Amino acid sequence: MSYNNFLAFLWAIWKERNSKIFSDNVSSKDQLLDSIKLHSWWWLKTHISGFSFDFIIGGLCRLLV
C-alpha cells in the first residue's frame, strides 16, 4: 500500500467514524471501499502532475454528487 493510499484509507475511516458518532449514520463496507478509492484518486489527481486517469467507473460516480 502506497503512502497516498494509506492516507486515503485513514481519511475515509476517520470520516466514517465521525459520521457514526455525530450523525448516527453507518455506511456499508462497499460504500467505505468506494470512498477510499475516490479519495485515493483525488489525492493522486491533485498531487501528481500529468496524472490523467479518468474516474468514471461504475457505481463510484454516485459519490461525486
C-alpha positions as CSV (number, residue, x, y, z in Angstrom):
1,M,0.0,0.0,0.0
2,S,1.5,3.3,-1.0
3,Y,1.7,6.3,1.3
4,N,-1.1,8.1,-0.6
5,N,-3.4,5.1,-0.4
6,F,-2.7,4.8,3.3
7,L,-3.7,8.4,3.8
8,A,-6.8,8.0,1.8
9,F,-7.7,4.9,3.9
10,L,-7.2,6.7,7.1
11,W,-9.2,9.7,6.0
12,A,-12.1,7.5,4.9
13,I,-12.1,5.6,8.2
14,W,-11.9,8.9,10.1
15,K,-14.9,10.4,8.2
16,E,-16.9,7.1,8.7
17,R,-16.1,7.3,12.4
18,N,-17.3,10.9,12.6
19,S,-20.4,10.1,10.6
20,K,-21.3,7.3,13.0
21,I,-20.6,9.3,16.2
22,F,-22.2,12.7,15.2
23,S,-24.9,11.6,12.7
24,D,-25.6,8.0,13.7
25,N,-25.1,7.2,10.0
26,V,-23.3,3.9,9.1
27,S,-22.1,3.1,5.6
28,S,-21.8,-0.4,4.1
29,K,-18.4,-1.9,3.5
30,D,-18.8,-1.4,-0.2
31,Q,-19.5,2.3,0.3
32,L,-16.5,2.7,2.6
33,L,-14.3,0.9,-0.1
34,D,-15.7,3.3,-2.8
35,S,-14.9,6.2,-0.6
36,I,-11.3,5.0,-0.1
37,K,-10.9,4.6,-3.9
38,L,-12.4,8.0,-4.6
39,H,-10.1,9.7,-2.0
40,S,-7.1,7.9,-3.4
41,W,-8.0,9.2,-6.9
42,W,-8.5,12.7,-5.7
43,W,-5.1,12.7,-3.9
44,L,-3.3,11.4,-6.9
45,K,-5.1,13.8,-9.3
46,T,-4.1,16.8,-7.2
47,H,-0.5,15.8,-6.2
48,I,0.9,14.2,-9.4
49,S,1.3,16.4,-12.4
50,G,0.3,14.6,-15.6
51,F,-1.9,12.2,-13.8
52,S,-4.6,11.5,-16.4
53,F,-6.6,8.6,-15.2
54,D,-10.3,9.3,-15.5
55,F,-12.5,8.4,-12.6
56,I,-15.7,7.3,-14.3
57,I,-16.1,3.8,-13.0
58,G,-19.5,2.2,-12.5
59,G,-21.2,3.0,-9.2
60,L,-18.4,5.2,-7.9
61,C,-19.9,8.2,-9.8
62,R,-22.6,8.4,-7.1
63,L,-20.0,9.6,-4.6
64,L,-19.4,12.7,-6.6
65,V,-22.9,14.0,-6.0
